[in-house]
Amino acid sequence: MMIRRRDLLASGGSLFAGAALGVFVPAGAAQAHEYDVGKLKVEHPWIRAPADGDNKSSFYAFLHNNGDTPDKLVAVKVEKFGKSVIHGDAKNLELEAPVVLPPKSTVTMAPGGVYVALLDAKKHLEVGWGLEMTLVFEKAGEVVIDAAIDAPDAQHAHDAEAMERWEKAHNKDTSGPKDGGHEGHQGHDGHEHHHHEDMKPGAGQ
């Protein structure tokens, strides 16, 4: 399921409002981008969109364990990809291994560190949208999240510079709708300007 970021964040303001300044939006606007399951919190989940001609992606987030016992991220379920592989061993990122969450700690999943590889994309993913995923923890259980879809070369969630490069490369700017009326840019007010449309086959391609 692909989700319009604006739908989730309309009441709190768009996360992209702060992205233009390279800062995270205050908690009031980011509440819809934090997810609690048991004593765990998933914060700022995001993925890199597959590069042109590619069919794989990477998932990142901040994982907070506020409990007194360890836990592990053991699986990721996402309908838009055929397979997910967790690379949770920071000493050997080639190894398939769960992400271990020690008590009272935060694990940062980021480029160059632990991550989840998303393989065999089944459908085009539009940068600026959100993607529904289910994270499975060994003890805390499952939580459904909405991961922001960022540019293929993004270095962090809502990387405005990477987004700008992607928009230029794909002829997306503030001059008007492209790709059959599908917009994914920011206006001068700093808000995301997506108009609503159903997910028709091939939309945004």
C-alpha positions as CSV (number, residue, x, y, z in Angstrom):
1,M,0.0,0.0,0.0
2,M,1.4,3.4,-1.0
3,I,0.3,6.3,1.1
4,R,0.2,10.0,0.4
5,R,2.4,11.7,3.1
6,R,0.0,14.6,3.1
7,D,-2.9,12.4,4.1
8,L,-1.1,11.3,7.3
9,L,0.4,14.6,8.2
10,A,-2.3,17.1,7.2
11,S,-3.2,17.9,10.8
12,G,0.3,18.3,12.0
13,G,2.0,19.9,9.0
14,S,4.2,18.3,6.5
15,L,7.6,16.8,7.4
16,F,8.8,18.4,4.2
17,A,8.2,21.8,5.6
18,G,11.4,21.4,7.7
19,A,13.2,19.3,5.1
20,A,13.9,22.4,2.9
21,L,16.0,23.8,5.8
22,G,17.7,20.5,6.4
23,V,16.2,20.1,9.9
24,F,13.8,17.7,11.4
25,V,10.3,19.1,12.1
26,P,9.4,19.6,15.7
27,A,7.7,16.7,17.5
28,G,4.2,18.2,17.0
29,A,4.5,17.7,13.3
30,A,6.3,14.4,13.4
31,Q,4.0,12.5,15.7
32,A,2.6,10.5,12.8
33,H,6.2,9.5,12.0
34,E,6.8,7.8,15.3
35,Y,5.4,4.3,16.1
36,D,5.2,2.6,19.5
37,V,5.1,-1.2,20.1
38,G,5.5,-2.4,23.6
39,K,8.6,-0.6,25.0
40,L,10.0,0.0,21.6
41,K,9.7,3.2,19.4
42,V,10.3,3.4,15.7
43,E,11.2,6.9,14.7
44,H,11.6,8.5,11.2
45,P,11.4,5.3,9.1
46,W,12.4,5.9,5.5
47,I,13.5,4.1,2.4
48,R,15.7,5.0,-0.5
49,A,13.6,4.7,-3.7
50,P,15.2,2.2,-6.2
51,A,17.5,4.0,-8.7
52,D,16.3,4.2,-12.3
53,G,16.4,0.7,-13.8
54,D,16.9,-0.9,-10.4
55,N,14.5,-3.0,-8.3
56,K,16.0,-2.9,-4.9
57,S,15.9,-0.5,-2.0
58,S,17.1,0.0,1.6
59,F,15.1,0.7,4.8
60,Y,16.4,2.8,7.6
61,A,15.0,4.2,11.0
62,F,15.9,5.0,14.6
63,L,14.9,2.1,16.8
64,H,14.5,3.0,20.5
65,N,14.3,0.3,23.2
66,N,13.0,2.0,26.3
67,G,12.5,-1.3,28.1
68,D,14.7,-3.3,30.6
69,T,15.1,-6.3,28.3
70,P,16.7,-6.7,24.9
71,D,14.7,-7.2,21.7
72,K,15.4,-7.8,18.0
73,L,14.1,-6.7,14.7
74,V,13.6,-10.2,13.1
75,A,11.5,-9.5,10.0
76,V,10.1,-6.8,7.7
77,K,7.0,-7.4,5.6
78,V,6.2,-5.1,2.7
79,E,3.8,-6.0,-0.2
80,K,5.6,-3.9,-2.8
81,F,8.8,-6.0,-2.6
82,G,9.3,-9.7,-3.1
83,K,11.8,-10.1,-0.3
84,S,13.4,-8.3,2.6
85,V,16.8,-9.1,4.2
86,I,17.9,-7.7,7.5
87,H,21.6,-6.7,7.8
88,G,21.8,-6.1,11.5
89,D,25.5,-6.9,12.2
90,A,27.4,-3.6,12.1
91,K,30.7,-5.5,12.0
92,N,29.7,-7.5,8.9
93,L,27.0,-5.8,6.8
94,E,27.1,-8.6,4.3
95,L,25.7,-11.0,6.8
96,E,22.0,-11.6,7.2
97,A,21.3,-11.0,10.9
98,P,18.6,-9.4,13.1
99,V,19.0,-5.9,14.4
100,V,19.7,-6.4,18.2
101,L,18.2,-3.7,20.5
102,P,19.9,-3.7,23.9
103,P,17.9,-2.4,26.9
104,K,17.7,1.4,27.3
105,S,19.4,2.1,23.9
106,T,18.9,3.5,20.4
107,V,20.0,1.8,17.3
108,T,20.4,4.0,14.2
109,M,19.7,2.3,10.9
110,A,21.4,4.5,8.3
111,P,23.4,4.4,5.1
112,G,26.8,2.8,5.9
113,G,25.4,1.1,8.9
114,V,22.8,-1.6,9.7
115,Y,19.8,-1.6,7.3
116,V,17.2,-3.8,5.7
117,A,17.6,-4.6,2.0
118,L,14.3,-4.6,0.1
119,L,14.6,-6.7,-3.0
120,D,12.5,-7.4,-6.2
121,A,10.3,-4.3,-6.2
122,K,7.0,-5.2,-7.7
123,K,5.9,-1.7,-8.6
124,H,7.3,1.8,-9.2
125,L,7.8,3.7,-6.0
126,E,7.2,7.5,-6.2
127,V,9.6,9.7,-4.3
128,G,7.8,11.8,-1.8
129,W,5.2,9.2,-1.0
130,G,5.0,6.9,1.9
131,L,5.1,3.1,1.9
132,E,3.3,0.9,4.4
133,M,5.5,-1.7,6.0
134,T,5.2,-4.1,9.0
135,L,8.2,-4.5,11.3
136,V,8.3,-7.7,13.4
137,F,10.2,-7.7,16.7
138,E,11.0,-10.9,18.6
139,K,9.4,-9.9,21.8
140,A,7.4,-6.7,21.2
141,G,5.6,-8.1,18.2
142,E,4.5,-6.4,15.0
143,V,3.9,-2.8,14.2
144,V,2.6,-1.2,11.0
145,I,4.5,1.9,9.9
146,D,4.6,4.4,7.0
147,A,8.1,4.8,5.7
148,A,8.9,8.0,3.7
149,I,10.1,7.3,0.2
150,D,13.2,9.4,-0.3
151,A,15.5,9.9,-3.3
152,P,17.8,7.0,-4.2
153,D,20.9,8.8,-3.0
154,A,19.4,10.3,0.2
155,Q,21.8,10.2,3.2
156,H,19.0,10.7,5.8
157,A,15.3,11.0,6.1
158,H,13.8,13.8,4.1
159,D,17.2,14.7,2.5
160,A,16.2,18.0,0.7
161,E,19.3,18.2,-1.4
162,A,18.9,14.6,-2.7
163,M,15.2,15.4,-3.3
164,E,16.2,18.4,-5.4
165,R,18.7,16.4,-7.4
166,W,16.0,13.8,-8.1
167,E,13.5,16.4,-9.1
168,K,15.9,18.0,-11.6
169,A,16.9,14.6,-13.0
170,H,13.2,13.7,-13.6
171,N,12.1,17.2,-14.8
172,K,10.0,17.8,-11.8
173,D,10.0,21.5,-10.7
174,T,7.6,24.2,-9.6
175,S,6.4,25.0,-13.2
176,G,3.4,22.6,-12.9
177,P,2.4,19.0,-12.9
178,K,4.4,16.4,-14.7
179,D,3.9,12.7,-15.5
180,G,0.2,13.1,-16.3
181,G,-0.6,15.5,-13.6
182,H,1.2,13.8,-10.7
183,E,3.2,16.3,-8.6
184,G,5.7,15.6,-5.9
185,H,7.4,18.9,-5.4
186,Q,7.4,21.6,-2.7
187,G,6.0,25.0,-3.1
188,H,7.6,28.2,-1.9
189,D,5.5,27.9,1.3
190,G,7.5,24.8,2.2
191,H,4.6,22.5,2.0
192,E,4.3,19.4,0.0
193,H,2.0,19.9,-3.0
194,H,0.6,16.5,-3.9
195,H,-2.9,16.4,-5.4
196,H,-4.9,13.3,-4.7
197,E,-5.2,10.5,-7.1
198,D,-6.0,6.8,-7.0
199,M,-3.2,4.4,-7.5
200,K,-3.9,3.4,-11.1
201,P,-1.7,0.9,-12.8
202,G,1.4,2.7,-14.0
203,A,0.7,5.9,-12.1
204,G,3.7,8.0,-11.7
205,Q,5.8,6.0,-14.2
